[in-house]
């Protein structure tokens, strides 16, 4: 909901706070990079998810 190009929540936040979209995207970008790094780690090393899940089985 915050990622461009859709970014419905990001658009609403910019309207309420009366800030430019560019400024809001700059603030969100570090979190997006962190999410992409975690996603890549989970894709490359699926055992990070499957091994702890097996502990509860």
C-alpha distance (Angstrom), angle and dihedral (degrees) to the residues before:
residue distance angle dihedral
X1 . . .
X2 3.79 . .
X3 3.77 100.6 .
X4 3.77 121.4 99.7
X5 3.05 134.6 -90.7
X6 3.83 93.4 36.2
X7 3.80 99.5 26.7
X8 3.80 98.3 151.1
X9 3.79 93.0 163.9
X10 3.79 91.6 43.3
X11 3.80 89.8 52.7
X12 3.81 92.3 50.7
X13 3.80 92.2 47.3
X14 3.80 90.7 52.0
X15 3.79 91.0 50.4
X16 3.80 94.6 48.0
X17 3.81 94.9 43.8
X18 3.81 92.1 40.0
X19 3.78 93.2 -132.3
X20 3.77 129.6 136.0
X21 3.79 119.5 -95.9
X22 3.81 90.2 -123.5
X23 3.80 91.4 60.3
X24 3.79 92.6 48.3
X25 3.80 92.9 48.9
X26 3.81 90.5 50.9
X27 3.80 88.4 54.9
X28 3.81 93.7 48.2
X29 3.80 96.3 44.7
X30 3.86 98.2 83.5
X31 3.80 89.8 54.5
X32 3.79 91.4 48.0
X33 3.80 90.8 51.7
X34 3.81 90.3 50.4
X35 3.82 90.6 50.2
X36 3.79 91.4 50.4
X37 3.81 91.8 49.8
X38 3.81 91.2 51.7
X39 3.80 90.6 46.6
X40 3.80 91.6 51.6
X41 3.81 91.1 48.6
X42 3.79 91.1 51.8
X43 3.80 91.4 48.5
X44 3.80 94.0 47.4
X45 3.81 95.6 41.5
X46 3.82 109.4 31.4
X47 3.80 90.0 170.9
X48 3.80 87.0 76.8
X49 3.81 85.8 74.0
X50 3.79 104.9 26.4
X51 3.81 99.4 49.9
X52 3.83 97.0 54.3
X53 3.80 89.5 41.9
X54 3.80 89.4 55.9
X55 3.82 90.1 55.8
X56 3.80 89.2 68.2
X57 3.78 95.0 49.2
